[in-house]
């Protein structure tokens, strides 16, 4: 491209009817370089926190398989990626100086010649989103751990997953994935993340609760060492410790001994799931009686322990309860509501909240979700919600 002279620049300003005295003295003349092709560069709009991540030398990772919508992950957050079009063409000019830089540099030459290296008509826009973690449980449930059976493990055709495998398959940040592994009580066995088969988990829990009862230990002071000594001949010691970690809070006393405070709500909830999983519906009063008889002595079974696990129908006669686990429902907002309204036409806010709470994005409430996806009405003096669209 021809290099412009000052006279040519002044003539252009005069044609445009611009007063040179009102402009900065330095002039930047742009020309397309030999490599200025479209589509070779992508612009990514970052919030200040993500810019700081890159400036600190940390990575941002795009995750997603071919059939998934891509997300971008920092170490602890997940962002949805969307392409935003712009009516103005965006030019990539290496070394281009801003007005502030030109003002600060009084030695800038009168005319600066810059080459355009590329251009774009859109950019990637990021929006904070919920991590897509449902797939994590699905992958681990392909081959739940049923106990030390070398032959079964060797003949299994299902894949097992390391942390690196999960990071490449799950659309979530590393911290979100590791936190979710804790939430679902996954454990590492020979370097692979596994979820215990529910029946095996109940077998382990039963060993522990029976030992607590036989030794007359306080539920708030269960000694790790004694549990391992007594139960180590029945099950692997690491499995005994894992079940204690899953259903209790670990602490160390002044003498350095490790104890566990057992979680009443979690133990009662697991026993309720065991009772409900083999019945389509259960008479509520009969269930409550059997449930209380089944939990360890000293524990009290309460219906509020079953939020997101079981659904009570107080409109039926007699009242009933059935298993409905929130983790079995769709991850997509609209699909979740379609599924719930397919199960029950009208919901009270109290009943539906445990099944949609995990859908709330940052600074979003259950009320906001209900306003968007449901229609409210009054039934016998109680506000209820039904679907905004017909459910097939």
N, C-alpha and C positions, 0 to 999 in steps of 0.2 A: 504494500500500500504506500501511496505517496505520503511524504512527511509534510504536515501543514506548517506554514510559516505564521508568524505573528500577524502579518498583514491579512492573510486569508482568514484567520480567526476573527480579527476586528471587522472584516467585511461581513462575515457570517452573523456577528452580533448586531451589526447595523441593519442587515436584512431582517433579522428577527425583532428589530426595534427594541433591543435591550441596551441599557446604559452600563457600559463597562465599569463605571465608577461604583456602581452598586454591587458588583461581583467581586469575588476573590481575585487577586492578581494572577494566581497560578491557573493555568488552563490544562485540563486533561483531554488529550485527543485519543479516542478509542478507534481501534481497527481490529478486524477479525484475523486471528492468527491462523496458520496452516492447519492446526489440529482442532479448530473450533467446530466440532460436530455436535449435533443434538443427541440426547439419549445416553451419552457416555458418563454423565455426572448426575447425581441425585442430591437434592437439597433436603436436609433434615432439620426441622424446627425443634429446638431443645429448650426446656425450661432451665432456669439458672442452676438448679440442683444437679441436673444431668450434665450440664456444661462443666460444673465443678468436678464431677466424677471423671470425665475425660481429661480434664486439666491435671487431675491428680494421678493420671496414669492408669486408671481402672478402665475396664471394658464394658461396653454395652453390647448385648447379644440379641440377634434376631432369631426367634424360635418358631418352629411350626413345620409340620410335614406338608406334603404336596396338596393334600385335600383340606388343609386348615388355613384360616386367615392368619397372617403373620402377626406376631406381637414382638415388642422390643422389651428386653429385661435388663434392669440394672441389678446390683447385687441383692436388693431387697424389694424392688417394685416391678410391676408389670404394666406395659402401656400398649394400647391398641394402635395400630398403624393405619392411617387413612391417607389417600392421595388427595391433596387439595389443589384445584386448578386456580390459576391467577390470570387476570386479563392482561397484566403487564408481563412482558418477557423479562426473565431474570438472567442477568449476564454474570459470568464468572471472570473476574479480572484480577489476576494475581498481582499483588503489590499496589492495588488501587488505594488511594488515600482518601480518607473522609474529610469533610470540611474542617472538623476539629483538628485533625492531624496537620492539615495545610496551614491553619491559623497558628498552630503551635510551632511550626517549622518555618521561620521567616526566611530561611535560606533556600526554600524551594525554588527551583528554576521556573522561569516564566511559563514555559510550555512543557508538559509531561506527556510523553507518548506511551500509551499502554495498549497491550494486545488482549483481546477477548479470547479466553481459552475454551469457553463452552457456554451453553445457554440452556434454559429450561422454561417450560410454561407451567410447571407444577412443582409441588414440594411435598414431602412426607410430614404429616401432622400427627403428633402423638397425643393420646388421651389416656389418662390413668384408668385402668380397668381391673376387674377382679381377676386374680390368677385362675387359670383353667385347670383345676385340680381334680376334677371328677375322674379323669382318665388315669390318675395315679392309682387310686384304689382299684379301678377296673383291671389295670395291668397286674397288680400284685395279687388280685383275687383269681387270676388264671390258674395259679398253682399255690393255694394256701398251704402253710406248713402244718402237717398233721402229726408231727413228732419225729423222733429219730428213727427213720426207716431208710437205710442206705440203699436197699434194692429199689424202693419206690423212687427215691431221688435220682438214681442212675437211669431208670427207665422212663422218667417223665419226659414228655415231648414239649412241654411248655418252657418258655424262656424264663430265665431269672435275671434280675436287674441290679446292677451296681449303681452307686450314686451318679457316676458319669453317664450311664445309660439313661437314667431318669432325667438328667439335665438336658439330654439331647431329644427326649421324647415329650416332656411335659412343658406346656406353655406357661411357665411361671419362673420367677426369680429363684436363685439358689436358696435364699433364706426362707422364702415362702414354701418351697418344696420340703426343706428340712423340717420346718415347723409342722407342716401337714403330716409328715411321717410320724411325728410325735403324737399328733392329734388322733391318728388312726391306730396308734399303738403298734406300728411296724417295728421290727427288730432286725438287726444284721446277723445273718447266719452264714459263716464261711465267706464273708465279703459281699453277700447279696442281701438286699432288702426283702423281707418276707412278712406277710400277715398271717397270724395264726388262724387255723381252721377254728370256727366257733365252737364246735364240740370239743376239740382239744383244749381250747382256751378255758372252757367250763370245767373240764377235767382237772386242769392245773389249779384253777380257782377253788374247786371243791377240796383238793388236797390241802391247800393253805387254810381255808376256813375250818376244816375239820381239825387240823392241827391246832389252830388257835383255840378252838372249843375244848379239845382234849387237854391242852396245857393250861387252860383258864387264863390265857394272856389277855391283857387289855387291848382292845382294838386300836388304841392310840399308841401302843408300844409293842410292836411285833419284831422280835430280834432276827435280823438277817442270818447271822451265823447259825443259830439253832434251827431255822427253817432249812438251810442248806444241808445241815447234818442229818436232820430227820427225814427229809424228802429226797435227798440226793440219790438214794438207791432206787427211787421210783421214776424220777424224771431227770433230764440233764440239769445241772446246777444253774446254768445260764438261763434256762427256761423258768425255773423257780424265781430267780431274781427278776426276770422280765415281768412275770405276772404280778410280783410285788410292786414293781415300778408302775405298771399299768393301772393297778387298783389301789395304790397307796402313795403317800408322800414320804420321801426318804429324808432322814435327818440323822445327825451324829451327836451323841451325848458327850458330856465333859470328859468321859473316860476314853473317847474315841471309838465307841461301839456304834454300829449302824443299826438303826431301827426304822420301822415303817409305821406311819399312821394310816390305817385303812380308810378308804373313802366310802362311806355308807351309801351315798347316792349312786355312785358308779356300780357298786356291787349289786344293789337292789335293782338297778336298771338292767344289768346283764341277766339276772335271774328272771326278770319279767320277760325279756326277749326270748329266753330259753323256753318259758311256759307258753308264750304266744305264737312261736314260730310254727307249731304243728297244728294250729287251729285257725280256721277262717275267721270266726268270731267267737268271742268268749262272753258268757254272761258276766257282767261287770261285778256284781256282788260276790259271785262264786270265785271269780278270778282274784279279787282282792283278798279273799279268805285264804285261798291256796297260796297266793304270793307271800302273804305275811308268814305263813307256816314254813315257807321254803327258804326265807332269808335267814342268815346267821342270827343266833340269839343276841339280843341287845340292839338289833337294828330295826328301824321302823320303815315299812314300805309305804310310800306316798305317791299319788298319781302325778304330782308335779315333777317327780323324778323321770317321767316318761316323755317329756317334751321332745318332739321330733322323732319319736320312736313308735308311739302307739296313739291311736285315735279313739276317743270315747264318743259314742253315739247316745246322747241323753234323750233323743226324740223317740227312740224305739222302746218297745215294752216287751220284755224287760230291757233295761239299759245294757248296752254291749260295749266291748272294747276289741280292737283288732290291731294287728301289727301294721304300721306304716312308717317306714324309715325314710328320713329326709335324704339320705345318701342314695336312695334308689330312684329319686325323682330327677327329671331332666335338669341340665345346668342352664339352659337358655331361659330367660325370663318368661317369654310368651308361652313356650312349651311347658314350663313349670306350672303356670296358672291354668293352662288348658288341661293338664293332667289332674290338678287339684279339683277343678270344677267338674271334671269327668267323674271323680270319685264322690264328690258331694256337691249338690247344686248351690247351696247357700252355706256360707261360713261366717261365724262370728270372728271378730278381730283376735280374740284370745286363742281360738282354735287354730286359725291360719298362720298366726305370727311365727311359731316354731318352724313352719315349713317354707317360709319365704325370707326369714331374717338374714340368711346367708347370701341372699341376692342383693342386699343393700350395698350400693357403691359408697365411696368415701363421701361423708356428710349427707347421705341419703337415709331416710327413715322408712319404716314399714308403711306408715301412712301415705308417703309419697308414691310407693309402689302400688298400693291399693287404689289410689286415685287414678293412676295411669292404666291399670290392667283390670279393674273391677268396678262394678256399679253398686252403690249402697242403697239400702231400703230398710224400712222398719218392719219387724215381724214380732208380734206380741210384745211390743215395747222395747225390743232389743234390735240394735243396728246389725244388719247382716250384709254380706257381700256376695254378689253373683257375677258371672262372666259378662263382659261387655260385648262379646261376640257369640254366635251360636256354637255349641259344642257338639260335634258329630259323634 
